[in-house]
């Protein structure tokens, strides 16, 4: 069994023309730090896929600063308009290529974070508050997954 953590970025600056450049607010940084502390208590993150958007990168920076994942990759498939199917196919491929990594985190955005959960756990599409984390237990042999928790900052 693997653990997949799907996280929405912390609170970001208001919408602007260049959505990809929106940074975290001070509250967003605090949310990411708080979730990083919570994650550190319960999980050793081995690998991370992070959206290229600034707010997701900043969130991952806060979360991963408390851990030492062996694998970190910026993933263009997990932007707000990305394809959850493509992203999960890619994640499953990485999991099969890196069996040594037990806990994976994906740091992304609404609405794709909800679609990622639904793709792994059909008929389960939670709404994520900022910096929320979905905890999913994933059986790589069967491809079956179960949403076991939602954690808020």
Secondary structure as the mmCIF struct_conf table of DSSP 4:
data_model
#
loop_
_struct_conf.conf_type_id
_struct_conf.id
_struct_conf.beg_label_comp_id
_struct_conf.beg_label_asym_id
_struct_conf.beg_label_seq_id
_struct_conf.end_label_comp_id
_struct_conf.end_label_asym_id
_struct_conf.end_label_seq_id
STRN STRN1 UNK A 2 UNK A 8
STRN STRN2 UNK A 12 UNK A 12
HELX_LH_PP_P HELX_LH_PP_P1 UNK A 13 UNK A 15
BEND BEND1 UNK A 17 UNK A 17
HELX_RH_3T_P HELX_RH_3T_P1 UNK A 19 UNK A 21
HELX_LH_PP_P HELX_LH_PP_P2 UNK A 22 UNK A 23
STRN STRN3 UNK A 24 UNK A 24
HELX_RH_AL_P HELX_RH_AL_P1 UNK A 26 UNK A 42
STRN STRN4 UNK A 47 UNK A 50
BEND BEND2 UNK A 52 UNK A 53
HELX_RH_AL_P HELX_RH_AL_P2 UNK A 54 UNK A 64
TURN_TY1_P TURN_TY1_P1 UNK A 65 UNK A 66
BEND BEND3 UNK A 67 UNK A 67
BEND BEND4 UNK A 70 UNK A 70
STRN STRN5 UNK A 71 UNK A 74
HELX_RH_3T_P HELX_RH_3T_P2 UNK A 76 UNK A 78
BEND BEND5 UNK A 79 UNK A 79
TURN_TY1_P TURN_TY1_P2 UNK A 80 UNK A 81
BEND BEND6 UNK A 82 UNK A 82
HELX_RH_AL_P HELX_RH_AL_P3 UNK A 84 UNK A 97
TURN_TY1_P TURN_TY1_P3 UNK A 99 UNK A 100
STRN STRN6 UNK A 103 UNK A 108
TURN_TY1_P TURN_TY1_P4 UNK A 110 UNK A 111
HELX_RH_AL_P HELX_RH_AL_P4 UNK A 112 UNK A 120
BEND BEND7 UNK A 121 UNK A 121
TURN_TY1_P TURN_TY1_P5 UNK A 122 UNK A 123
HELX_LH_PP_P HELX_LH_PP_P3 UNK A 126 UNK A 129
TURN_TY1_P TURN_TY1_P6 UNK A 130 UNK A 131
STRN STRN7 UNK A 133 UNK A 139
TURN_TY1_P TURN_TY1_P7 UNK A 140 UNK A 143
STRN STRN8 UNK A 144 UNK A 151
#
